[in-house]
Amino acid sequence: MSVFGFLKEVVETLAVDEDDVWGETRHASVAILIAGPRKDPSICFIRRAKWERDPWSEHIGFPGGSRAAGEDALQTLRRELEEEIGWNVEDLQTAVQLPQLRIRLAGRERLLLLDAFVYRVEGARPILRCGPEVESAFWIPVAELWNLNNLHHHTLADGSETLVYPAIKTAEGIIFGITLRVLTLLSDQFGIPLRYLEEIPMLRRTSAR
């Protein structure tokens, strides 16, 4: 047995019924769409529209969303691409699926299972037509995402606390959170990791005397 098989076997014996801990599990699908010339490709992102009580309001993310009843991961993705960026993709079966991410949604004590698919767009980039849940859609060069000068951090207020996240600074805004985690998962697949900061400014505190 390989060392990975051994560890998998051990961890599986520790598994618990997550529905008992987190409640009903959510499922979602997102697309990492890659287009453009071989020497300068870009990845499609969206900026979500502003909605009250939406934890991802105005955040930059990948096109995609929550699964509807009766859908599988690819059916969800196909529907969301049409709803969010107005693109009807018939051949998504050629998309490469990344390992599923298990995400605990902070503050809501729920589990999200996220399926991310990588799809190379052949030919011209598709015209992006934003749906009502999307403020804008755009392409960010791969070179910009892997640029050392774009290491950054992002802060969010949460009541009396300040949350600090590793981030990538781009011309379109800050990429962090689940979106950065999906990008990291992508980079793991081809072995050139994103160069975001492991130690984040502002996390270090001077102890009270």
Protein Blocks (a to p, Z undefined) as FASTA:
>chain_A
ZZklmmmmmmmmmpccfklmnopadddddddddedjfklccdddddddddehiakgoiac
dedddddehiafklmmmmmmmmmnopacfklmmpccddddddddehklpacddddddddd
ehjdddddddfkbmbdcdddfklmmpmklgccddddehjbccdddddddfkbccehjllm
mmmmmmmmnopacfbdfbdghkaccddZZ
